[in-house]
Amino acid sequence: MPEIVPIDAYTTITQDDLMTDAFQRWMSQVSRLDLIIGTGSPEGVIEATVGRDYLDTTGTTGAVKFVKQLADIGGDRKQGWVAV
């Protein structure tokens, strides 16, 4: 996992209408934390980093919330989701 570099209110995020490296890192970090919403189980379907949450809008698998707890299983990053 890449190093998390804090960004404060004084950090320049754009320069000549382009995103700075600091802003791109921040956007990458934030996008890895948002809730993934879909239908059905994410196991074997959704690739994500450890700690991501997934909400099944249908609950057809008997669960509605999953958490990515393992980085991968046998090298497959779409594996490792656990129903909670």
One Martini backbone bead per residue (centre of mass of N, CA, C, O) as a GRO file, in nm:
protein
   84
    1MET     BB    1   0.097   0.035   0.022
    2PRO     BB    2   0.084   0.352   0.005
    3GLU     BB    3   0.179   0.633   0.126
    4ILE     BB    4   0.043   0.856   0.357
    5VAL     BB    5  -0.015   1.197   0.271
    6PRO     BB    6  -0.083   1.470   0.415
    7ILE     BB    7  -0.344   1.720   0.372
    8ASP     BB    8  -0.383   2.054   0.384
    9ALA     BB    9  -0.525   2.374   0.347
   10TYR     BB   10  -0.229   2.473   0.204
   11THR     BB   11  -0.238   2.285  -0.029
   12THR     BB   12  -0.166   2.251  -0.348
   13ILE     BB   13  -0.394   2.121  -0.615
   14THR     BB   14  -0.332   2.335  -0.838
   15GLN     BB   15  -0.171   2.382  -1.172
   16ASP     BB   16  -0.252   2.504  -1.452
   17ASP     BB   17  -0.520   2.314  -1.448
   18LEU     BB   18  -0.367   2.096  -1.272
   19MET     BB   19  -0.303   1.830  -1.095
   20THR     BB   20  -0.142   1.749  -0.834
   21ASP     BB   21   0.014   1.502  -0.673
   22ALA     BB   22  -0.132   1.545  -0.403
   23PHE     BB   23  -0.421   1.529  -0.520
   24GLN     BB   24  -0.399   1.250  -0.650
   25ARG     BB   25  -0.342   1.099  -0.388
   26TRP     BB   26  -0.600   1.182  -0.240
   27MET     BB   27  -0.804   1.066  -0.444
   28SER     BB   28  -0.706   0.776  -0.417
   29GLN     BB   29  -0.766   0.744  -0.116
   30VAL     BB   30  -1.071   0.813  -0.120
   31SER     BB   31  -1.163   0.598  -0.338
   32ARG     BB   32  -1.081   0.353  -0.134
   33LEU     BB   33  -1.328   0.434   0.089
   34ASP     BB   34  -1.570   0.396  -0.058
   35LEU     BB   35  -1.874   0.278  -0.126
   36ILE     BB   36  -1.986  -0.021  -0.255
   37ILE     BB   37  -2.245  -0.071  -0.501
   38GLY     BB   38  -2.466  -0.361  -0.547
   39THR     BB   39  -2.539  -0.686  -0.687
   40GLY     BB   40  -2.460  -0.908  -0.493
   41SER     BB   41  -2.180  -1.067  -0.462
   42PRO     BB   42  -1.830  -0.976  -0.470
   43GLU     BB   43  -1.725  -1.250  -0.500
   44GLY     BB   44  -1.529  -1.264  -0.790
   45VAL     BB   45  -1.595  -0.946  -0.900
   46ILE     BB   46  -1.458  -0.744  -0.690
   47GLU     BB   47  -1.201  -0.520  -0.685
   48ALA     BB   48  -1.000  -0.467  -0.379
   49THR     BB   49  -0.916  -0.332  -0.089
   50VAL     BB   50  -0.854  -0.349   0.221
   51GLY     BB   51  -1.164  -0.234   0.392
   52ARG     BB   52  -1.378  -0.247   0.204
   53ASP     BB   53  -1.712  -0.170   0.122
   54TYR     BB   54  -2.021  -0.360   0.062
   55LEU     BB   55  -2.346  -0.320  -0.099
   56ASP     BB   56  -2.635  -0.515  -0.118
   57THR     BB   57  -2.942  -0.428  -0.257
   58THR     BB   58  -3.085  -0.731  -0.239
   59GLY     BB   59  -2.989  -0.981  -0.045
   60THR     BB   60  -2.965  -1.273  -0.196
   61THR     BB   61  -2.724  -1.402   0.002
   62GLY     BB   62  -2.815  -1.304   0.312
   63ALA     BB   63  -2.657  -1.035   0.260
   64VAL     BB   64  -2.550  -0.672   0.259
   65LYS     BB   65  -2.258  -0.687   0.395
   66PHE     BB   66  -1.915  -0.627   0.298
   67VAL     BB   67  -1.566  -0.719   0.363
   68LYS     BB   68  -1.240  -0.665   0.287
   69GLN     BB   69  -0.995  -0.899   0.434
   70LEU     BB   70  -0.840  -0.998   0.178
   71ALA     BB   71  -0.625  -0.928  -0.067
   72ASP     BB   72  -0.607  -1.243  -0.150
   73ILE     BB   73  -0.663  -1.547  -0.351
   74GLY     BB   74  -0.430  -1.678  -0.535
   75GLY     BB   75  -0.404  -1.368  -0.668
   76ASP     BB   76  -0.710  -1.281  -0.627
   77ARG     BB   77  -0.861  -0.961  -0.582
   78LYS     BB   78  -1.175  -1.075  -0.585
   79GLN     BB   79  -1.095  -1.200  -0.325
   80GLY     BB   80  -1.195  -1.170   0.038
   81TRP     BB   81  -1.489  -1.162   0.110
   82VAL     BB   82  -1.705  -1.067   0.396
   83ALA     BB   83  -1.974  -1.126   0.574
   84VAL     BB   84  -2.162  -0.895   0.822
   0.00000   0.00000   0.00000
